[in-house]
Amino acid sequence: MKVQDLMTRAVVTARPGTAAKDAARLLVEGGFTTLPVVDDLDRLVGVVGEADLLRNRILPDPRTSVHDRPPEPREPASPTVAEIMVTDVVAVDPRVHVAELSKLMLERHLRTLPVVRDDVLVGVISRRDLLRMIAREDDVIATDVRRQLSVATGRVPWRISVAHGVVTLAGEGADDAERHVATVVAGAVPGVVGVEVAEHDGIA
């Protein structure tokens, strides 16, 4: 399965000239943690996140300085996204396999990634999208595996069971090549976390 099969295509974005307060409102209303920032041609130029928007925007409690010296001058909050966005952005191609994506997200501690093709933003993908795939019901996975195997290996009447995302296959008369194909096909179905081929024709 590829990133393009799971990503969100209707993306809420900001522009470099978007007011920081408006970007904060987009995050709150959409329940996002980051917003991709694009130019007029929808090319990705940066991202802006919660921490970027919070910086220098919450004043200290004025009561703490009533009897002390005046507080140190603060750097003024930047008015637009252009001054606070991160431009060194990790993005992913829509054709990347989700296993590679998952590894990247975990290693880099990333929650959401922009999806870019030829510099143009085409979607976003998050850890939640991956979790949604993993959370598919076993009976739904079994139906999907059965459908895919009927197309790919029509000669063999595969018997299928799924428990906690692990698929067990048994095919009467299947040779090694057919077992290999069936394992590959089943492993490509969303939500499958493992594939086993039963030693016997039946499934215990």
HUCOR-V193431 format. One record per backbone hydrogen bond with DSSP energy under -1.0 kcal/mol. NH is the residue of the N-H (numbers start at 0). CO is the residue of the C=O. If there is no record, write none. Layout:
nh: [NH,NH]
co: [CO,CO]
//
This chain:
nh: [2,3,4,5,6,7,10,13,17,19,22,23,24,25,26,27,28,29,30,31,34,36,37,38,41,43,44,45,46,47,49,52,53,54,56,63,64,65,80,81,83,84,85,88,91,95,97,100,101,102,103,104,105,106,107,109,112,114,115,116,119,120,121,122,123,124,126,129,130,131,132,133,134,135,140,141,142,143,144,145,146,147,148,149,151,152,155,157,158,160,162,165,166,167,168,169,173,178,179,180,181,182,183,184,185,186,188,191,192,193,195,197]
co: [95,93,1,2,2,123,8,35,14,78,18,19,20,21,22,23,24,25,26,26,47,45,13,42,38,118,36,36,85,34,32,48,49,50,53,60,61,62,17,15,80,80,46,86,113,92,0,96,97,98,99,100,101,102,103,104,124,122,91,119,116,41,114,114,7,112,110,125,126,127,128,129,130,132,136,137,138,139,140,141,142,143,144,145,147,148,152,155,169,167,165,162,193,160,195,158,170,174,175,176,177,178,179,180,181,182,185,188,164,164,166,168]
//
